Amino acid sequence: MKNRLLLFLCALVVAAGAMAKDKLAVLPFSGGEAGEGNTIAELFSFTELSEVFSIIPHTGINQAVEKEQNFRLDTNMTDPDTAIALGKQLGARYVVSGSITALGDRKLLIIAILKIDEHRQIAGDFQTYAGMEEIQEKLPGMARNIIDAVTRPPPDAGGLAVTPVEMGNNTDSSVAETLGRILSIFLIRSGKYLVYPRRASLEQVQAEYDTRLSGETADEHAAGMGRGDTPRLVLFTGARRLGRRNMFNAAIIDLESGLQLTGRSVNYDTLDDGILVMEELARELRGESGVPGDRAANGEKKSRGAVFGYGALNLVGGLGSFIQRDWVGGATLLAGYGAAAGLIGWEVSLDYEDDLAGIPGTAGLVVAGLTAVYGFIRPVLYQRNRGLTERADRINLAVVPGEGGGTVVRLSYTLKF
């Protein structure tokens, strides 16, 4: 009887543990029109997040926000320190913050989930939308991305402190900060870094790291992390104005050696352009070898090797282009080699004394030579033009019903994330 009772009690404890859910606070999203951020945050909390987390009611969150003396909804919502402070007040283990930014005639929603005890951003997502109905359809997918990130074990990766974007003169700070958050999302998705967003500057983070090495104790707020850890690597970003264009610089610095491991500068005209280059920038940043200069050299050798490899394979009926999925290039090369083979076959069929003797064969050799040269340079042209081609493919032209019963032509541009 005692054994049965003991087993029953154990089963109750296990069931209670299984039923326990971590608390999640979804803060009102900053930006957007009046009440838009609050409404979208509420809709986001109504998704399947409630099946995994215990969602803190929005009324309680609004009360906590009102108690914060120096809290401004339009500017501080994406500040990690403020978000974590609110999460602690609410007794949450995770907190979701977000922002809404204008993107032409559309809007851009960016969300991030922070693990409070580690002061770490464990996931992020972003989507564009034109109206409330459209973003409401996308929120379940964004919620599933959050759930996947929380429920899977953290990657065995090094820590990366991410400092705020340093602004230059005449720089649109809103756009630059938005690009910085998107860059962090791509770095998290790569699985190479555990990202710790910071409010401190690069110099302050360096000082905190040096303090840790010296054995002295820094307070929790200065360290910026619940465990008091300061990652050895830090991401520095800066936004500058270059004539009519905008420049976004990013570098990963080793605080122990004080050396820059990798860095790159990209240019963009608008926020739309900046979003497209952030994924490429993240790819460059996470490809470093750990020794300054090696990453660029290795990347250059790898790139050149790939170009020569695909170019050599193009001698075999455009095989290299087909492997790259460059269907236009492959078909062009196949047609060129086919035309050359046809002309040479024509030459073989002619008699020596024929008036056309020598002409088809010469033309065939010329076509074959030009096709071979084009095959060698085609991989380079394809890589350079692929970004432009992808942008052109995202332009959509459609005829839709109008409000007055007629039809209107709608021109739109699709962003791929």
Sine and cosine of phi, psi and omega as CSV:
sin_phi,cos_phi,sin_psi,cos_psi,sin_omega,cos_omega
0.00,0.00,-0.69,0.72,0.01,-1.00
-0.89,0.45,-0.61,0.79,0.02,-1.00
-0.90,0.44,-0.66,0.75,0.02,-1.00
-0.90,0.43,-0.65,0.76,0.02,-1.00
-0.90,0.43,-0.65,0.76,0.01,-1.00
-0.90,0.44,-0.69,0.72,0.04,-1.00
-0.89,0.46,-0.63,0.78,0.01,-1.00
-0.90,0.43,-0.69,0.72,0.02,-1.00
-0.90,0.43,-0.64,0.77,0.05,-1.00
-0.89,0.46,-0.64,0.77,0.02,-1.00
-0.90,0.44,-0.62,0.79,0.03,-1.00
-0.91,0.43,-0.66,0.75,0.01,-1.00
-0.90,0.44,-0.69,0.72,0.01,-1.00
-0.90,0.44,-0.68,0.74,0.00,-1.00
-0.90,0.43,-0.65,0.76,0.02,-1.00
-0.91,0.42,-0.63,0.78,0.05,-1.00
-0.91,0.42,-0.62,0.79,0.00,-1.00
-0.93,0.37,-0.55,0.84,-0.04,-1.00
-0.98,0.19,-0.35,0.94,-0.03,-1.00
-0.92,0.39,0.72,-0.69,-0.01,-1.00
-0.84,-0.54,0.56,-0.83,0.08,-1.00
-0.94,0.35,0.60,-0.80,0.01,-1.00
-0.99,0.16,0.67,-0.74,-0.01,-1.00
-0.79,-0.61,0.77,-0.64,0.07,-1.00
-0.94,-0.34,0.84,-0.55,0.06,-1.00
-0.98,-0.22,0.97,-0.23,-0.05,-1.00
-0.95,0.30,0.44,-0.90,0.10,-1.00
-0.85,0.52,0.68,-0.73,-0.01,-1.00
-0.98,0.17,0.68,-0.73,-0.02,-1.00
-0.99,0.14,0.36,-0.93,0.02,-1.00
1.00,0.09,-0.13,-0.99,-0.01,-1.00
0.98,0.22,-0.05,-1.00,0.02,-1.00
-0.98,0.20,0.08,-1.00,-0.09,-1.00
-0.83,0.56,0.87,-0.50,0.05,-1.00
0.98,0.18,-0.11,0.99,-0.07,-1.00
-0.91,0.41,-0.71,0.71,-0.02,-1.00
-0.89,0.45,-0.64,0.77,0.01,-1.00
-0.92,0.40,-0.65,0.76,-0.01,-1.00
-0.91,0.41,-0.72,0.70,-0.01,-1.00
-0.91,0.42,-0.62,0.79,0.04,-1.00
-0.89,0.46,-0.65,0.76,0.04,-1.00
-0.90,0.44,-0.70,0.72,0.04,-1.00
-0.88,0.48,-0.60,0.80,0.00,-1.00
-0.91,0.40,-0.59,0.81,0.01,-1.00
-0.96,0.29,-0.25,0.97,0.01,-1.00
-1.00,0.03,-0.04,1.00,-0.01,-1.00
-0.97,0.23,-0.19,-0.98,-0.03,-1.00
-0.93,0.36,0.07,1.00,0.14,-0.99
-0.83,0.56,-0.55,0.84,-0.03,-1.00
-0.92,0.39,-0.31,0.95,0.03,-1.00
-0.98,0.20,-0.35,0.94,-0.05,-1.00
-0.94,-0.33,-0.56,0.83,-0.06,-1.00
-0.89,-0.45,0.34,-0.94,0.24,-0.97
-1.00,-0.02,0.95,-0.30,-0.10,-1.00
-0.98,0.18,0.78,-0.62,0.06,-1.00
-0.97,0.23,0.79,-0.61,-0.05,-1.00
-0.84,0.55,0.53,-0.85,-0.07,-1.00
-0.93,0.36,-0.44,0.90,0.04,-1.00
-0.89,0.45,-0.68,0.74,0.03,-1.00
-0.91,0.41,-0.59,0.81,0.03,-1.00
-0.91,0.41,-0.69,0.72,0.00,-1.00
-0.89,0.46,-0.59,0.81,0.03,-1.00
-0.92,0.40,-0.64,0.77,0.03,-1.00
-0.91,0.42,-0.61,0.79,0.02,-1.00
-0.90,0.44,-0.67,0.74,-0.02,-1.00
-0.91,0.41,-0.46,0.89,-0.01,-1.00
-0.97,0.24,-0.36,0.93,0.00,-1.00
-0.95,0.31,0.89,-0.45,-0.10,-0.99
-0.90,0.43,-0.73,0.68,-0.11,-0.99
-0.97,-0.23,0.45,0.90,-0.05,-1.00
-1.00,-0.10,0.79,-0.62,0.07,-1.00
-0.86,-0.51,0.84,-0.55,-0.11,-0.99
-0.89,0.46,-0.53,0.85,-0.11,-0.99
-0.99,0.16,-0.33,0.94,-0.08,-1.00
-0.86,-0.50,-0.54,0.84,-0.15,-0.99
-0.99,-0.11,-0.06,1.00,-0.12,-0.99
-0.89,0.45,-0.56,0.83,-0.03,-1.00
-1.00,-0.03,0.01,1.00,0.05,-1.00
-0.95,0.30,0.86,-0.52,-0.08,-1.00
-0.90,0.45,-0.60,0.80,0.00,-1.00
-0.90,0.44,-0.68,0.74,0.01,-1.00
-0.92,0.40,-0.68,0.73,0.00,-1.00
-0.88,0.47,-0.68,0.74,0.00,-1.00
-0.93,0.36,-0.62,0.79,0.04,-1.00
-0.87,0.48,-0.68,0.74,0.04,-1.00
-0.91,0.41,-0.65,0.76,0.02,-1.00
-0.88,0.48,-0.63,0.78,0.03,-1.00
-0.91,0.41,-0.66,0.75,0.03,-1.00
-0.87,0.50,-0.58,0.82,-0.06,-1.00
-1.00,0.06,-0.08,1.00,-0.02,-1.00
0.96,0.29,0.42,0.91,-0.03,-1.00
-1.00,0.00,0.45,-0.89,0.11,-0.99
-1.00,-0.07,-0.48,0.88,0.02,-1.00
-0.78,-0.63,0.50,-0.86,0.06,-1.00
-0.69,-0.73,0.68,-0.73,0.03,-1.00
-0.94,-0.34,0.81,-0.59,0.08,-1.00
-0.85,-0.53,0.31,-0.95,-0.02,-1.00
-0.30,-0.95,0.21,-0.98,0.00,-1.00
-0.58,-0.81,0.46,-0.89,0.03,-1.00
-0.88,-0.48,0.80,-0.60,-0.05,-1.00
-0.79,-0.61,0.61,-0.79,0.06,-1.00
-0.94,0.34,0.67,-0.74,0.01,-1.00
-0.69,-0.72,0.98,0.18,-0.09,-1.00
0.92,0.39,-0.79,-0.61,0.05,-1.00
-1.00,0.00,0.12,0.99,0.04,-1.00
-0.88,-0.48,0.00,-1.00,0.02,-1.00
-0.78,-0.63,0.43,-0.90,-0.02,-1.00
-0.88,-0.48,0.85,-0.53,0.05,-1.00
-0.96,-0.27,0.82,-0.57,0.05,-1.00
-0.86,-0.50,0.76,-0.65,0.03,-1.00
-0.82,-0.57,0.42,-0.91,0.06,-1.00
-0.59,-0.81,0.60,-0.80,0.08,-1.00
-0.90,-0.43,0.77,-0.64,-0.04,-1.00
-0.93,-0.37,0.67,-0.74,0.13,-0.99
-1.00,-0.04,0.90,-0.43,-0.24,-0.97
-0.91,0.40,-0.68,0.73,-0.09,-1.00
-0.94,0.35,-0.32,0.95,0.02,-1.00
-0.95,-0.30,-0.15,0.99,-0.09,-1.00
0.81,0.58,0.64,0.77,-0.08,-1.00
-0.88,-0.47,0.66,-0.75,0.13,-0.99
-1.00,0.08,0.90,-0.44,-0.09,-1.00
-0.99,-0.12,-0.25,0.97,0.01,-1.00
-0.26,-0.97,0.22,-0.97,0.07,-1.00
-0.27,-0.96,0.34,-0.94,0.01,-1.00
-0.41,-0.91,0.34,-0.94,0.06,-1.00
-0.47,-0.88,0.57,-0.82,-0.02,-1.00
-0.56,-0.83,0.46,-0.89,0.11,-0.99
-0.97,-0.23,0.43,-0.90,0.01,-1.00
-0.38,-0.93,0.39,-0.92,0.02,-1.00
-0.98,-0.21,-0.53,0.85,-0.03,-1.00
-0.54,-0.84,0.11,-0.99,-0.06,-1.00
-0.89,0.46,-0.57,0.82,-0.01,-1.00
-0.91,0.42,-0.63,0.78,-0.03,-1.00
-0.93,0.36,-0.70,0.71,-0.02,-1.00
-0.94,0.33,-0.49,0.87,0.03,-1.00
-0.89,0.45,-0.56,0.83,0.04,-1.00
-0.95,0.31,-0.42,0.91,-0.04,-1.00
-1.00,-0.01,-0.30,0.95,-0.06,-1.00
-0.88,0.48,-0.64,0.77,0.03,-1.00
-0.86,0.51,-0.63,0.78,0.04,-1.00
-0.91,0.41,-0.63,0.78,0.05,-1.00
-0.91,0.41,-0.60,0.80,0.03,-1.00
-0.91,0.42,-0.64,0.77,0.02,-1.00
-0.90,0.43,-0.59,0.81,0.06,-1.00
-0.89,0.46,-0.63,0.78,0.04,-1.00
-0.91,0.41,-0.71,0.70,-0.02,-1.00
-0.88,0.47,-0.69,0.72,0.01,-1.00
-0.87,0.50,-0.66,0.75,-0.03,-1.00
-0.92,0.39,-0.60,0.80,-0.05,-1.00
-0.97,0.22,-0.63,0.78,-0.11,-0.99
-0.99,0.17,-0.38,0.92,0.03,-1.00
-1.00,0.04,0.47,-0.88,-0.01,-1.00
-0.89,0.46,0.55,-0.84,0.02,-1.00
-0.91,0.41,0.55,-0.84,-0.01,-1.00
-0.93,0.38,0.47,-0.88,0.08,-1.00
-0.98,0.17,0.99,0.14,-0.12,-0.99
-0.72,-0.69,0.30,-0.95,0.03,-1.00
-0.99,0.16,0.40,-0.92,0.01,-1.00
-0.99,0.15,0.59,-0.81,0.01,-1.00
-0.71,-0.71,0.93,-0.38,0.09,-1.00
-0.98,0.18,0.75,-0.66,-0.04,-1.00
-0.93,-0.37,0.92,-0.39,-0.01,-1.00
-1.00,0.06,0.34,-0.94,0.03,-1.00
-0.88,0.48,0.44,-0.90,0.01,-1.00
-0.92,0.38,0.78,-0.62,0.06,-1.00
-0.99,0.14,0.81,-0.59,-0.12,-0.99
-0.99,-0.11,0.67,-0.74,0.13,-0.99
-1.00,-0.10,-0.02,-1.00,0.00,-1.00
-0.93,0.37,0.61,-0.80,0.06,-1.00
0.87,0.49,0.47,0.88,0.01,-1.00
-0.99,-0.13,0.68,-0.74,0.07,-1.00
-0.97,0.25,0.98,-0.20,-0.10,-1.00
-0.90,0.44,-0.57,0.82,-0.01,-1.00
-0.89,0.45,-0.71,0.71,0.01,-1.00
-0.91,0.42,-0.69,0.72,-0.04,-1.00
-0.89,0.45,-0.69,0.72,0.02,-1.00
-0.90,0.43,-0.61,0.79,0.04,-1.00
-0.89,0.46,-0.70,0.71,0.02,-1.00
-0.90,0.43,-0.59,0.81,0.05,-1.00
-0.89,0.46,-0.65,0.76,0.02,-1.00
-0.93,0.36,-0.61,0.79,0.03,-1.00
-0.92,0.39,-0.63,0.78,0.05,-1.00
-0.87,0.49,-0.66,0.75,0.03,-1.00
-0.88,0.47,-0.64,0.77,0.01,-1.00
-0.88,0.48,-0.71,0.70,0.01,-1.00
-0.91,0.42,-0.60,0.80,0.03,-1.00
-0.92,0.39,-0.61,0.79,0.06,-1.00
-0.91,0.41,-0.69,0.73,-0.02,-1.00
-0.89,0.45,-0.44,0.90,-0.01,-1.00
-0.93,0.37,-0.39,0.92,0.01,-1.00
0.98,0.22,0.11,0.99,-0.03,-1.00
-1.00,-0.01,-0.42,0.91,-0.07,-1.00
-0.78,-0.63,0.56,-0.83,0.27,-0.96
-1.00,-0.07,0.90,-0.43,-0.18,-0.98
-1.00,-0.07,0.80,-0.60,0.04,-1.00
-0.89,-0.46,0.98,-0.17,0.01,-1.00
-0.92,0.39,0.66,-0.75,-0.06,-1.00
-0.80,-0.59,0.49,-0.87,0.13,-0.99
-0.99,-0.13,-0.27,0.96,-0.02,-1.00
-0.97,0.24,0.41,-0.91,0.04,-1.00
-0.98,0.20,0.15,-0.99,0.02,-1.00
-0.87,0.50,-0.67,0.75,0.00,-1.00
-0.90,0.44,-0.62,0.78,0.02,-1.00
-0.93,0.37,-0.65,0.76,0.03,-1.00
-0.90,0.44,-0.64,0.77,0.05,-1.00
-0.88,0.47,-0.67,0.74,0.01,-1.00
-0.91,0.42,-0.63,0.77,0.04,-1.00
-0.89,0.45,-0.66,0.75,0.00,-1.00
-0.91,0.41,-0.68,0.73,0.03,-1.00
-0.89,0.45,-0.58,0.81,0.04,-1.00
-0.90,0.43,-0.66,0.76,0.03,-1.00
-0.88,0.47,-0.68,0.74,-0.01,-1.00
-0.91,0.42,-0.52,0.85,-0.04,-1.00
-0.97,0.23,-0.19,0.98,0.01,-1.00
1.00,-0.01,-0.03,1.00,0.03,-1.00
-0.98,0.21,0.26,-0.97,-0.05,-1.00
-0.95,-0.31,0.80,-0.59,0.10,-1.00
-0.97,-0.23,0.51,-0.86,-0.01,-1.00
-0.94,0.35,0.31,-0.95,-0.12,-0.99
-0.88,0.48,-0.64,0.77,-0.04,-1.00
-0.92,0.39,-0.64,0.77,0.00,-1.00
-0.92,0.38,-0.65,0.76,0.03,-1.00
-0.93,0.36,-0.51,0.86,0.09,-1.00
0.99,0.16,0.13,0.99,-0.01,-1.00
-0.63,-0.77,0.58,-0.82,-0.05,-1.00
-0.86,0.50,-0.59,0.81,-0.02,-1.00
-1.00,0.07,-0.10,1.00,-0.02,-1.00
0.98,0.18,0.18,0.98,-0.02,-1.00
-0.99,0.14,0.58,-0.81,0.14,-0.99
-0.84,-0.54,0.91,-0.41,-0.04,-1.00
-0.85,0.53,0.48,-0.88,0.00,-1.00
-0.96,0.29,-0.48,0.88,-0.02,-1.00
-0.98,-0.20,0.57,-0.82,0.02,-1.00
-0.68,-0.74,0.64,-0.77,0.05,-1.00
-0.99,-0.13,0.87,-0.49,0.08,-1.00
-0.96,-0.26,0.75,-0.66,0.04,-1.00
-0.77,-0.64,0.54,-0.84,0.02,-1.00
-0.58,-0.81,0.63,-0.77,0.02,-1.00
-0.93,-0.37,0.75,-0.66,-0.02,-1.00
-0.74,-0.67,0.33,-0.94,0.08,-1.00
-0.97,-0.26,0.82,-0.58,-0.04,-1.00
-0.85,-0.53,1.00,-0.01,-0.08,-1.00
0.90,0.43,-0.85,-0.53,0.05,-1.00
-1.00,-0.05,-0.07,1.00,-0.04,-1.00
-0.97,-0.26,0.27,-0.96,0.03,-1.00
-0.94,-0.34,0.60,-0.80,0.00,-1.00
-0.88,-0.47,0.71,-0.71,0.04,-1.00
-0.84,-0.55,0.89,-0.45,-0.03,-1.00
-0.96,-0.28,0.60,-0.80,0.02,-1.00
-0.58,-0.82,0.65,-0.76,0.00,-1.00
-0.51,-0.86,0.59,-0.80,0.10,-0.99
-0.97,-0.25,0.82,-0.58,-0.12,-0.99
-0.89,-0.46,0.69,-0.72,0.08,-1.00
-1.00,0.04,0.92,-0.39,-0.06,-1.00
-0.93,0.37,-0.46,0.89,-0.03,-1.00
-0.94,0.34,-0.70,0.71,-0.01,-1.00
-1.00,-0.06,-0.33,0.94,-0.06,-1.00
0.97,0.23,0.19,0.98,-0.04,-1.00
-0.99,-0.17,0.48,-0.88,0.09,-1.00
-0.99,0.10,0.85,-0.53,-0.01,-1.00
-0.99,0.16,-0.64,0.76,0.00,-1.00
-0.36,-0.93,0.40,-0.92,0.01,-1.00
-0.20,-0.98,0.39,-0.92,0.01,-1.00
-0.36,-0.93,0.44,-0.90,0.06,-1.00
-0.86,-0.51,0.72,-0.70,0.04,-1.00
-0.80,-0.60,0.47,-0.88,0.02,-1.00
-0.93,-0.37,0.49,-0.87,0.05,-1.00
-0.45,-0.89,0.41,-0.91,0.02,-1.00
-1.00,-0.08,-0.73,0.68,-0.06,-1.00
-0.78,-0.62,0.07,-1.00,0.07,-1.00
-0.87,0.49,-0.61,0.79,0.04,-1.00
-0.84,0.54,-0.76,0.65,0.03,-1.00
-0.88,0.47,-0.66,0.75,-0.04,-1.00
-0.88,0.48,-0.63,0.78,0.02,-1.00
-0.88,0.47,-0.64,0.77,-0.03,-1.00
-0.91,0.41,-0.53,0.85,-0.06,-1.00
-1.00,-0.03,-0.19,0.98,-0.02,-1.00
-0.91,0.41,-0.61,0.79,0.02,-1.00
-0.91,0.42,-0.65,0.76,0.06,-1.00
-0.90,0.43,-0.65,0.76,0.01,-1.00
-0.90,0.44,-0.67,0.74,0.04,-1.00
-0.89,0.45,-0.62,0.78,0.03,-1.00
-0.89,0.45,-0.64,0.77,0.03,-1.00
-0.92,0.38,-0.66,0.75,-0.06,-1.00
-0.93,0.37,-0.58,0.81,-0.05,-1.00
-1.00,0.04,0.10,1.00,-0.02,-1.00
-0.98,-0.17,0.19,0.98,-0.04,-1.00
-0.95,0.30,0.45,-0.89,0.00,-1.00
-1.00,-0.04,-0.19,0.98,-0.03,-1.00
0.98,-0.19,-0.19,0.98,0.05,-1.00
-0.88,-0.47,0.84,-0.54,-0.04,-1.00
-0.81,0.58,0.76,-0.65,0.05,-1.00
0.99,-0.10,-0.50,0.87,-0.04,-1.00
-0.92,0.38,-0.63,0.78,-0.07,-1.00
-0.87,0.50,-0.72,0.69,-0.03,-1.00
-0.91,0.42,-0.68,0.74,-0.01,-1.00
-0.91,0.42,-0.71,0.70,0.00,-1.00
-0.90,0.43,-0.65,0.76,0.02,-1.00
-0.90,0.44,-0.63,0.78,0.00,-1.00
-0.92,0.40,-0.68,0.73,0.02,-1.00
-0.90,0.44,-0.67,0.74,0.00,-1.00
-0.90,0.44,-0.66,0.75,-0.01,-1.00
-0.90,0.43,-0.71,0.70,0.00,-1.00
-0.91,0.42,-0.64,0.77,0.02,-1.00
-0.88,0.47,-0.65,0.76,0.02,-1.00
-0.91,0.42,-0.65,0.76,0.00,-1.00
-0.89,0.46,-0.75,0.67,0.00,-1.00
-0.91,0.42,-0.60,0.80,0.01,-1.00
-0.90,0.44,-0.76,0.65,0.02,-1.00
-0.91,0.42,-0.59,0.81,0.03,-1.00
-0.90,0.44,-0.66,0.75,0.03,-1.00
-0.92,0.40,-0.64,0.77,0.02,-1.00
-0.92,0.39,-0.40,0.92,0.02,-1.00
-0.92,0.38,-0.27,0.96,0.09,-1.00
-0.91,0.42,-0.39,0.92,0.00,-1.00
-0.99,-0.13,0.96,0.27,0.09,-1.00
0.87,0.50,0.51,0.86,0.02,-1.00
0.96,0.27,0.43,0.90,-0.07,-1.00
-0.87,0.50,-0.64,0.77,-0.01,-1.00
-0.87,0.50,-0.67,0.75,0.02,-1.00
-0.92,0.39,-0.62,0.78,0.02,-1.00
-0.91,0.42,-0.60,0.80,0.05,-1.00
-0.90,0.43,-0.60,0.80,0.05,-1.00
-0.96,0.27,-0.08,1.00,-0.10,-0.99
0.91,0.41,0.45,0.89,0.11,-0.99
-1.00,0.00,0.98,0.17,-0.13,-0.99
-0.91,0.42,-0.60,0.80,0.00,-1.00
-0.90,0.43,-0.74,0.68,0.02,-1.00
-0.89,0.46,-0.69,0.72,0.01,-1.00
-0.88,0.47,-0.69,0.73,0.01,-1.00
-0.91,0.41,-0.62,0.78,0.03,-1.00
-0.89,0.46,-0.71,0.70,0.01,-1.00
-0.91,0.41,-0.65,0.76,0.02,-1.00
-0.89,0.46,-0.65,0.76,0.04,-1.00
-0.92,0.39,-0.63,0.78,0.02,-1.00
-0.89,0.46,-0.73,0.68,0.02,-1.00
-0.91,0.40,-0.58,0.81,0.03,-1.00
-0.90,0.43,-0.67,0.74,0.03,-1.00
-0.90,0.43,-0.66,0.75,0.03,-1.00
-0.89,0.46,-0.68,0.73,0.02,-1.00
-0.90,0.44,-0.62,0.78,0.02,-1.00
-0.90,0.43,-0.67,0.74,0.02,-1.00
-0.92,0.40,-0.66,0.75,0.03,-1.00
-0.92,0.38,-0.61,0.79,0.08,-1.00
-0.89,0.45,-0.60,0.80,0.06,-1.00
-0.89,0.45,-0.68,0.73,0.01,-1.00
-0.87,0.49,-0.66,0.75,0.00,-1.00
-0.90,0.44,-0.53,0.85,-0.05,-1.00
-0.98,0.21,-0.24,0.97,-0.04,-1.00
-0.99,0.11,0.47,-0.88,0.11,-0.99
-0.98,0.19,0.36,-0.93,-0.03,-1.00
-0.88,0.47,-0.58,0.82,-0.06,-1.00
-1.00,0.02,0.05,1.00,-0.01,-1.00
-0.92,0.39,0.58,-0.81,-0.03,-1.00
-0.89,0.46,-0.49,0.87,-0.02,-1.00
-1.00,0.02,-0.01,1.00,-0.06,-1.00
-0.84,0.54,0.78,-0.63,0.03,-1.00
0.99,-0.11,-0.44,0.90,-0.04,-1.00
-0.96,0.28,-0.80,0.60,0.02,-1.00
-0.88,0.48,-0.62,0.78,-0.02,-1.00
-0.90,0.43,-0.69,0.73,0.03,-1.00
-0.89,0.45,-0.70,0.72,0.03,-1.00
-0.89,0.46,-0.62,0.78,0.02,-1.00
-0.90,0.44,-0.67,0.74,0.03,-1.00
-0.91,0.41,-0.63,0.77,0.04,-1.00
-0.90,0.44,-0.71,0.70,0.01,-1.00
-0.89,0.46,-0.66,0.75,0.01,-1.00
-0.90,0.44,-0.67,0.74,0.01,-1.00
-0.91,0.42,-0.71,0.71,0.02,-1.00
-0.90,0.43,-0.61,0.79,0.03,-1.00
-0.91,0.42,-0.64,0.77,0.01,-1.00
-0.90,0.43,-0.68,0.73,0.03,-1.00
-0.89,0.46,-0.70,0.71,0.03,-1.00
-0.88,0.47,-0.59,0.81,0.03,-1.00
-0.89,0.45,-0.59,0.81,0.01,-1.00
-0.94,0.34,-0.59,0.81,-0.06,-1.00
-1.00,-0.07,-0.19,0.98,-0.03,-1.00
-0.86,0.51,-0.68,0.73,0.02,-1.00
-0.85,0.53,-0.59,0.80,0.02,-1.00
-0.92,0.39,-0.72,0.70,0.00,-1.00
-0.89,0.45,-0.61,0.79,-0.03,-1.00
-0.92,0.40,-0.69,0.73,-0.01,-1.00
-0.90,0.44,-0.63,0.77,-0.04,-1.00
-0.96,0.30,-0.55,0.84,-0.10,-0.99
-1.00,-0.10,-0.13,0.99,-0.07,-1.00
-0.90,0.44,-0.63,0.77,0.01,-1.00
-0.88,0.47,-0.67,0.75,0.02,-1.00
-0.92,0.39,-0.62,0.78,0.00,-1.00
-0.91,0.41,-0.67,0.75,0.01,-1.00
-0.89,0.45,-0.60,0.80,0.02,-1.00
-0.91,0.41,-0.65,0.76,0.01,-1.00
-0.90,0.43,-0.59,0.81,0.00,-1.00
-0.92,0.38,-0.32,0.95,-0.05,-1.00
-1.00,0.04,-0.05,1.00,0.05,-1.00
-0.99,0.15,0.84,-0.54,-0.06,-1.00
-0.89,-0.45,0.73,-0.68,0.05,-1.00
-0.83,-0.56,0.86,-0.51,-0.07,-1.00
-0.62,-0.78,0.46,-0.89,0.09,-1.00
-0.98,-0.22,0.87,-0.50,-0.08,-1.00
-0.82,-0.58,0.39,-0.92,0.04,-1.00
-0.90,0.44,0.65,-0.76,0.04,-1.00
-1.00,-0.04,0.17,-0.99,-0.02,-1.00
-0.93,0.38,-0.51,0.86,-0.04,-1.00
-1.00,0.04,0.14,0.99,0.00,-1.00
0.98,-0.17,-0.24,0.97,0.02,-1.00
-1.00,0.03,-0.43,-0.90,0.02,-1.00
-0.79,-0.61,0.49,-0.87,0.05,-1.00
-0.75,-0.66,0.43,-0.90,0.04,-1.00
-0.99,-0.11,0.81,-0.58,-0.02,-1.00
-0.92,-0.39,0.82,-0.57,0.06,-1.00
-0.95,-0.31,0.83,-0.56,-0.05,-1.00
-0.68,-0.73,0.26,-0.96,0.00,-1.00
-0.77,-0.64,0.80,-0.60,-0.07,-1.00
-0.99,-0.13,0.80,-0.61,0.08,-1.00
-1.00,-0.07,0.75,-0.66,0.03,-1.00
-0.97,-0.24,0.81,-0.59,-0.03,-1.00
-0.90,-0.43,0.00,0.00,0.00,0.00
